[in-house]
Amino acid sequence: MAGMIDAEGCVGIARDTYRKTPAYRLQLSVAGTDEALFDWLCERFGGFVCKVKRYSDRHIAGFQWYLTGKAAAELLRNLNPYLVIKQPQVDVACDLIDHWAQLPVTGEKRANELARRHRCYEAMAELNRKGGQYAVNVMPTRGKLTPSQHDLDYLAGVVDGDGSIIIGKSHKRRADGSIFPKHELKLVVTNTSDVLIRWLSSRFGGHFVIAQRNSRWKSKIDWKLNGASAAKLLELIGPSLLIKGDQSRVAVEFIDNMQRLTRGSSRTDVESELDRREALYQTMRRLNQRGDAAATTKHQAPTALSGEAIV
């Protein structure tokens, strides 16, 4: 769950200004397109789910899971020791809830409490802002890597949220002019946090690529692990994956049953192995396709759950 929150989660403080007195509430949310994930979240942690229509008709309709108020603060407090990226947001969230006081009708205490809530709101907004460019300082760790089971479980959440399991395909031209297809397994995690990328590199090796698409936004960083190393890691985290379990199984099969092709391989062996790789490549493409959009309506999160106070 900690990996999911760091990858696809958002810890925020919403502010409703439609009334004379602004209302603030702590809000923990997770976005995605896999309905099974949101059933799992509701069963284990409560909250509610809204459907969100995608901007493009080519994309699958998405879902947003929400947990608010004291329930969100309690869950975040339990997850805090395992978070890599969002620990500062959790500190602000707990500060808002732990020092919560009923608003007096008038007077200085009322003004002070509203000012405290607003300070928490502004602090959270600053932590969550997209703009700005920060120094990226990523140093991959060398040597023997020994991830713990906790590390593997956290990685499963990150891969389900911000990860991609891909079988890439390119064409290599041989000396005789013939074209030979080349398939390669890739595990990629994309994020803007160099803290997360350093953590991934220190536990699992791999390499990273930094891309700057917009000068007003933080740099996007891709952490990558290829081939047998990716398959070995996916085999370890496979039982903990909620969304990408099928992709993980295809990736492991792709590597485990791979036959090495050399110049001495028979034509029959080459064709059989290339057909096997192509079949798994097409299977992975189908699993990763975005698909057609479902007919949904965008719903805003309710002001508060039944029986739950707005904070």
Secondary structure, 3 states (H helix, E strand, C coil): CHHHHHHHEEEEEEEECCCCCCEEEEEEEEEECCHHHHHHHHHHHCCEEEEECCCCCCCCCEEEEEEEHHHHHHHHHHHHHHCCCCHHHHHHHHHHHHCCCCCCCCCHHHHHHHHHHHHHHHHHHHHHCCECCCCCCCCCCCCCCCCCHHHHHHHHHHHHHHEEEEEEEEEEECCCCCEEEEEEEEEEEEECCHHHHHHHHHHHCCEEEEECCCCCECCEEEEEEEHHHHHHHHHHHHHHCCCCHHHHHHHHHHHHCCCCCCCCCCHHHHHHHHHHHHHHHHHHHHHHCCCCCCCCCCCCCCCCCCCCCCC
